[in-house]
Amino acid sequence: MIPILTILCGLAILFAGGCVIMTVGLGALPLAAIPGGIVALNVLVILAIWRRRPPSFTAFVILAALDLLVAAIVFCLLIAATGDAQGDDLLFVRGAAALAVVLAFKGVLTLGAAARLRAAPQPANAEDESPARDAGTETSSRRPEARGEET
């Protein structure tokens, strides 16, 4: 599941990155924030599933919701366009149908990965970055006098 989701997220990063370049090139800089945000969410998901960064479940849920929403929109547009499809248009319809299925699959995989990461224990190196966890514990091997305690 993780390699497939990584490949799909990587493809989404490439496509959305191309969209960012195109929108900036066309002079629509504020619109570049939408595919730029999708790139950022996909990068966060890849880092979380490969345990390079603590998982942000909000990123997983938002990305899955966006994937499922876009899949639903593409599917609805397909239903509207299928009646007029002939020749080369039929190839476009089949490609758009494949895109809708892949996006829906990616959305479901993203939700599955979020549930799996939430249930799995966190590795020790991800917890070491939190100073609040170490505030109440003393793991020092120093002598009691050095800590200010009497012997």
Secondary structure, 3 states (H helix, E strand, C coil): CHHHHHHHHHHHHHHHHHHHHHHHHCCCHHHHHHHHHHHHHHHHHHHHHCCCCCCCHHHHHHHHHHHHHHHHHHHHHHHHHHHHCCCHHHHHHHHHHHHHHHHHHHHHHHHHHHHHHHHCCCCHHHHCCCHHHHCCCCCCCCCCCCCCCCC
